[in-house]
Amino acid sequence: MIVAYHDLSGALKSSPRGAGITEYLDLEGGLKIGAQIKEINEKDASGHYVSLATLKGKYVLVDFWASWCAPCRAQIPELKSAYLKFKDKGFTILSVSIDDEKAKWITALNEEKMEWYNVSDLKGSDGMAAKVFNIHAIPQNILVDPSGKIVAKNLNMGELNKKLEAVISK
């Protein structure tokens, strides 16, 4: 996609659609493996701010999900399993909800009994995290090392377990 974009004329790049592609590519460029992750600082269900920066020193899975997303909800049992297996070994999860209705988000949190950090600005896909992390579909995730560098993206649950086994056992 990047090569094809660079071959476009200046007029096409400056068109509304071209500007959208430019923005998308710029955002994706900041989310490469090895890049420092951008900050997340949003409220949890109790209204307290949770900052990704405060989780430095641990492996953190930043998990983008929503209460209405069936595939997101379907993977929660596997997230629970990984969390329970690795939480005492320097791993945690920061789930970022793309919900826009607090009641539905809170209901899902209560139903799923997610023990890790959960935040949302309740602005749906217009939320700050969704924009900063270029989230256009969910579920998505980013695994961050203790120094805050991105080590993997969009892992399925089997891949997540293998990756955690590899990096945490070092």
Secondary structure, DSSP 8 states (H G I E B T S, - for coil): -HHHHHTS-HHHHHSHHHHHHHHHHHHHHTTSTTSB----EEE-TTS-EEEGGGGTTSEEEEEEE-TT-HHHHHHHHHHHHHHHHHGGGTEEEEEEE--S-HHHHHHHHHHHT--SEEE--S-GGGSHHHHHTT-SSSSEEEEE-TTSBEEEES--HHHHHHHHHHHHT-
